[in-house]
């Protein structure tokens, strides 16, 4: 009896990868075998993550419990990418004193918000290969990411595979890394943690699985892969068209939000800010404007427009607006 062929997907669980290899290439392989290949560095494993600059919010689209919180060392973030090869989008948002970088492909999305005080415009316009390191001076305002990220073989190394399968998880989560060669490299170090990485959440990307099979020359040459490849290509194009359509809607919404306020509306907003500021200070809620600014910039860190510098600028403009009445 001939085994049924399995349609390709963007990513497979380890058990689904076993079925894909068996069904499409008539090769007997077990989950134990694949984990050994991962442990030896011959097959790349990945994990789907959703997070931001200071922590990971979900693993494999499942929220992380508070007692297993997965924090990130945001002072050691490193990002390197080629603008031409990654089709990145970089925009200087001068009104918010920030630079926004958007990178995406079929496997992940990454948005980086930088403090523009640390970067000259010509750095991005004259260099194709961009290197960014957060350091300890808060160059990065925020990072948002979701998608598939590679797992280092080192996290599998300490384990006996039989014992690992019986346990069902790796004891600790490792640093986040995504690399597509010289064109893109992204690294966020994870704080010491007790967040288990369950084997059921680990996946293998289709491209990595095919690379693995080709590496060992185990692909059945009698099997015509063209149909599979065409089907996968068609599906990816369909998904990309959906993403493009959503991006257009997002761009339209952004263009509406970024339209310049007419002077009358802007003065109206400034007057409201000035009135609220005077009321707050008169009631001695914070004692002084400086303490109010410190409170807002500290408690709303990372929110666009609420940096200390921008608050001082807007408060000054608001006061001047009232004086001009």
C-alpha positions in Angstrom: 0.0 0.0 0.0 1.4 3.4 -1.0 1.6 6.0 1.7 -0.4 9.1 1.1 1.6 12.2 0.2 1.5 15.1 2.7 1.0 18.7 1.5 3.9 21.1 2.4 3.4 23.7 5.0 5.4 26.7 6.1 6.4 24.9 9.3 5.9 21.4 10.8 5.8 20.2 14.4 8.4 17.4 14.9 5.6 14.7 14.6 4.3 16.3 11.4 7.8 16.4 10.0 8.0 12.7 10.5 4.7 12.2 8.6 5.9 14.5 5.8 9.2 12.6 5.3 7.4 9.2 5.5 4.5 10.2 3.2 6.4 12.1 0.5 9.8 10.3 0.4 9.0 6.8 1.8 11.7 7.1 4.4 11.3 5.6 7.9 12.3 8.2 10.5 11.2 8.8 14.1 10.9 11.9 16.3 13.8 10.5 18.2 15.9 10.5 15.0 14.9 14.1 14.1 15.8 15.3 17.6 19.2 13.7 17.3 19.8 15.4 14.0 18.8 18.7 15.6 21.2 18.0 18.5 24.0 17.3 16.1 23.4 20.5 14.1 22.3 18.7 10.9 18.7 19.9 11.1 17.6 23.4 12.3 14.7 23.7 14.7 12.6 26.8 15.2 10.0 28.3 17.5 7.1 30.8 16.9 7.4 33.8 19.1 5.4 37.0 19.7 7.0 39.7 21.8 8.5 43.1 22.3 11.7 44.8 23.6 11.4 43.8 27.2 9.7 40.4 27.1 8.2 37.5 25.1 4.4 37.5 25.3 3.6 34.1 23.7 5.2 30.9 22.5 3.6 29.1 19.6 0.7 31.5 19.9 0.1 30.6 23.6 0.4 33.2 26.2 3.1 32.7 28.8 1.9 32.5 32.5 3.0 35.3 34.7 4.9 33.0 37.0 6.9 31.9 33.9 7.5 35.4 32.6 10.2 35.5 29.9 12.1 38.8 30.2 14.7 40.1 27.7 18.0 41.9 28.2 17.1 44.9 26.1 20.5 46.6 26.6 22.2 43.8 24.5 20.0 43.7 21.3 21.8 43.4 18.0 20.3 43.8 14.5 22.1 43.7 11.2 20.4 43.7 7.8 20.9 44.7 4.2 18.4 47.3 3.1 18.4 46.1 -0.6 18.2 42.4 0.1 15.6 42.5 2.9 13.3 45.1 1.3 13.2 47.0 4.6 11.3 50.2 5.1 12.9 53.0 7.1 11.0 56.2 8.0 12.2 59.1 10.1 9.2 60.3 12.2 10.6 63.7 13.2 7.5 64.8 15.0 7.9 61.9 17.4 11.7 62.1 17.5 12.0 58.5 16.3 13.0 56.3 13.4 10.8 53.3 12.4 12.3 50.3 10.7 10.0 47.5 9.3 11.3 44.2 8.1 9.3 41.2 7.1 9.3 38.0 5.1 7.1 34.9 4.9 8.5 33.7 8.3 8.5 36.8 10.5 7.8 40.5 11.0 10.0 42.9 12.9 9.4 46.5 13.8 12.1 48.6 15.5 11.6 52.1 16.9 14.9 54.0 17.4 15.5 57.2 19.3 16.6 59.6 16.5 19.1 61.5 18.8 21.6 58.6 18.3 21.3 58.3 14.5 22.0 60.6 11.6 19.7 60.4 8.5 22.7 59.9 6.2 23.6 56.7 8.1 20.6 55.0 6.6 20.7 56.8 3.2 24.4 56.1 2.5 24.8 52.6 3.9 23.1 49.4 2.6 24.4 47.2 5.4 22.8 48.5 8.7 24.2 47.5 12.1 22.3 48.5 15.2 23.2 47.7 18.8 21.0 48.9 21.7 23.7 49.4 24.3 23.0 50.8 27.7 21.8 54.3 26.6 18.4 53.4 25.3 19.0 53.8 21.6 16.0 51.4 21.0 12.6 52.9 22.1 10.8 49.6 21.3 10.9 46.4 19.3 7.9 44.4 18.2 8.4 40.9 16.6 6.4 37.8 15.7 7.2 34.8 13.6 9.6 31.8 13.5 13.0 32.1 15.2 15.9 29.6 15.1 16.8 27.5 18.1 20.4 26.9 18.9 21.6 23.3 18.9 23.3 24.1 22.1 20.1 24.0 24.1 19.6 20.4 23.0 23.2 19.3 23.7 23.0 18.6 27.5 20.2 16.1 27.0 20.0 12.4 26.4 17.3 12.2 23.7 15.3 9.4 25.3 15.2 11.3 28.6 14.3 14.5 26.8 11.4 12.9 25.0 10.2 11.4 28.3 10.5 14.8 30.1 8.8 16.5 27.2 10.5 19.9 27.5 13.8 21.7 27.7 14.3 23.3 31.1 15.2 26.8 30.1 14.5 29.2 27.2 17.6 30.3 25.3 18.5 33.6 23.4 16.4 34.5 20.4 18.2 34.5 17.0 17.1 34.7 13.4 19.5 34.6 10.6 19.2 34.4 6.8 22.9 34.6 6.1 24.7 37.9 5.6 21.5 39.7 4.6 19.8 39.5 8.0 20.8 38.7 11.6 18.7 39.5 14.7 19.7 38.6 18.3 17.9 39.3 21.6 19.4 37.8 24.8 16.9 36.2 27.2 17.3 36.8 31.0 17.8 33.8 33.2 14.5 32.0 33.4 12.6 28.9 34.3 10.3 28.9 31.3 10.1 25.4 29.8 10.4 25.0 26.1 8.0 22.1 25.2 8.9 19.7 22.4 5.4 20.0 21.1 6.0 23.8 20.5 9.2 23.2 18.5 8.8 23.3 14.7 10.9 22.7 11.6 10.5 25.2 8.7 9.8 23.7 5.3 13.0 25.2 3.8 15.1 23.8 6.6 13.5 20.3 6.2 14.2 20.2 2.5 17.8 21.4 3.0 18.3 18.6 5.6 16.9 16.0 3.2 19.1 17.2 0.3 22.1 17.3 2.6 21.9 13.6 3.2 20.7 12.8 -0.3 17.7 10.9 1.0 15.1 12.5 -1.3 13.5 9.9 -3.5 14.3 11.1 -7.0 11.3 9.2 -8.4 9.1 11.6 -6.6 8.3 14.7 -8.6 8.5 17.7 -6.3 7.2 20.2 -8.9 3.6 19.7 -7.9 4.4 20.3 -4.2 6.6 23.3 -5.0 3.9 24.9 -7.2 1.3 24.3 -4.6 3.4 25.9 -1.9 4.4 28.8 -4.1 0.7 29.4 -4.9 -0.2 29.4 -1.3 2.6 31.7 -0.3 1.6 34.2 -3.1 -2.0 34.1 -1.8 -0.8 34.9 1.7 1.5 37.6 0.4 -1.3 39.3 -1.5 -3.4 39.3 1.8 -0.5 40.9 3.6 0.0 43.5 0.9 -3.7 44.3 1.0 -3.5 44.7 4.8 -0.4 46.9 4.5 -2.3 49.2 2.1 -5.1 49.6 4.6 -2.5 50.3 7.3 -0.8 52.8 5.1 -4.1 54.6 4.4 -4.9 54.7 8.1 -1.4 56.1 8.9 -1.7 58.7 6.2 -4.9 59.9 7.8 -3.3 60.0 11.2 -0.2 61.8 10.0 -1.9 64.6 8.2 -0.8 68.0 9.4 -3.3 69.6 11.8 -4.7 72.9 10.7 -3.6 75.8 12.9 -7.0 76.3 14.5 -7.2 72.6 15.5 -3.6 72.5 16.7 -4.1 75.7 18.8 -7.2 74.0 20.3 -5.2 71.0 21.4 -2.4 73.1 22.8 -4.9 75.2 24.8 -6.4 72.0 26.3 -2.9 70.8 27.2 -2.0 74.2 28.8 -5.3 74.3 30.8 -4.7 70.7 32.1 -1.1 71.5 32.9 -2.0 74.7 34.9 -4.8 72.8 36.7 -2.5 70.0 37.7 0.2 72.3 38.9 -2.2 74.6 40.8 -3.6 71.6 42.7 0.0 70.7 43.6 -0.5 67.1 42.4 3.1 66.7 41.4 4.7 69.8 42.9 6.4 71.0 39.7 6.3 70.7 36.0 9.6 68.8 36.1 8.2 66.2 38.5 5.1 65.8 36.2 7.4 65.3 33.2 9.5 62.7 35.1 6.3 60.9 36.1 4.9 60.8 32.5 8.1 59.8 30.8 8.9 57.1 33.4 5.4 55.5 33.6 4.7 55.7 29.8 8.2 54.8 28.6 8.2 53.6 25.0 4.9 55.5 24.0 5.4 57.8 21.0 5.2 61.4 22.0 5.8 60.9 25.7 9.5 61.2 25.9 10.9 63.8 28.3 12.2 66.0 25.5 8.9 66.0 23.6 6.9 66.7 26.8 9.0 69.7 27.5 8.6 70.9 23.9 4.8 70.4 23.9 4.3 72.0 27.3 6.3 75.1 26.2 4.2 75.3 23.0 1.0 74.9 25.0 1.9 77.7 27.4 2.8 80.0 24.6 -0.5 79.3 22.9 -2.4 80.6 25.9 -0.2 83.7 26.1 -1.1 84.5 22.5 -4.8 84.6 23.2 
